Amino acid sequence: MEKDRRVSESGREFSRLVCELCLVEEDLGDARGEHDVGKWVRRALDKLRLEIDFNSEELAALY
């Protein structure tokens, strides 16, 4: 039961992070044509990717 709950929570968090990353990448793509969005956006994307990687490994470890 506890394992199922943790898998469910990890899955939801993973999905949220993937959606957030897609939105940021879409915004970055739109903004790139207009002006340079800066290093802070790239750092935020890198951080999200690390969180997604961590959650992927954590989710896989639960199975």
Secondary structure, DSSP 8 states (H G I E B T S, - for coil): -HHHHHHHHHHHHHHHHHHHHHHHHHHHHHHHTTS---HHHHHHHHHHHHHHHHHHHHHHHH-
